[in-house]
Amino acid sequence: MKKCKKSNPKFIAGEAYLFRCHHNPTIIGIFDKYQEGRIYLESATYTSNYREFVLYKPLPFRYKFLRRAYRAELRDYMYNLAVFEICQR
């Protein structure tokens, strides 16, 4: 598996990535696809709040790739996503 390069990241579907915008909270999300110049996330949340998730939405404008999520961040993300989905039923 190749590493992401900040100048030209190669996103892998199903992997978690962090994105940032200057004065807004960092977003962590699962990459879905790149279409029409936009990054689409299967699910995403702000790293400051793992309680509210959005599903199948494009990355908001002005957000830029920061880095691939660490395994511990992915673990926390997936746990909280599962809790969110259970509570939505």
C-alpha positions in Angstrom: 0.0 0.0 0.0 1.5 3.4 -1.0 1.7 6.3 1.4 -0.1 9.5 0.7 2.0 12.4 -0.4 0.8 15.8 0.7 1.5 17.4 -2.6 -0.4 14.7 -4.6 -2.2 12.3 -2.3 -3.4 9.0 -3.7 -6.6 8.3 -1.8 -7.7 4.7 -1.2 -11.4 4.0 -0.9 -12.3 2.9 2.6 -9.3 4.6 4.3 -9.7 7.4 6.8 -8.2 10.8 6.2 -8.0 14.1 8.0 -8.9 17.4 6.2 -8.5 20.9 7.6 -9.7 24.4 6.9 -8.0 27.4 8.3 -10.3 28.5 11.2 -12.7 25.5 11.2 -12.4 22.2 13.1 -10.6 19.3 11.4 -12.7 16.7 9.6 -12.0 13.0 9.7 -13.7 10.9 7.1 -13.7 7.7 5.1 -12.8 8.4 1.5 -15.4 7.2 -1.0 -14.5 8.6 -4.5 -13.1 11.6 -6.4 -15.7 12.9 -8.9 -15.9 16.1 -10.9 -13.1 17.7 -8.9 -14.6 17.0 -5.5 -13.7 14.5 -2.8 -16.7 12.5 -1.6 -16.7 10.9 1.9 -18.6 7.8 2.8 -18.9 9.2 6.3 -17.3 12.1 8.2 -17.3 14.0 11.4 -15.4 16.8 13.1 -12.5 15.5 15.2 -13.7 17.8 18.0 -17.1 16.1 18.1 -17.4 12.4 17.4 -21.1 12.5 18.0 -22.6 13.8 14.8 -21.7 12.2 11.4 -22.7 13.0 7.9 -23.0 10.2 5.4 -22.2 10.2 1.6 -21.5 13.9 1.3 -18.7 15.8 -0.6 -16.0 17.4 1.4 -16.9 21.0 2.1 -15.1 23.6 -0.1 -11.9 25.1 1.3 -11.0 21.9 3.2 -7.6 20.5 2.3 -6.0 17.2 2.7 -4.0 17.0 6.0 -2.9 13.4 6.4 -4.0 9.8 6.6 -5.6 8.9 9.9 -3.5 7.0 12.5 -4.8 3.6 13.4 -5.9 4.8 16.9 -7.9 7.6 15.2 -9.5 5.1 12.9 -10.4 2.9 15.8 -12.0 5.8 17.7 -13.8 6.9 14.5 -15.3 3.5 13.7 -16.4 3.0 17.3 -18.2 6.3 17.4 -19.7 5.8 13.9 -21.1 2.4 15.1 -22.7 4.1 18.2 -24.1 6.9 15.9 -25.7 4.4 13.5 -27.2 2.4 16.4 -28.7 5.5 17.9 -30.2 6.5 14.6 -32.5 3.4 14.5 
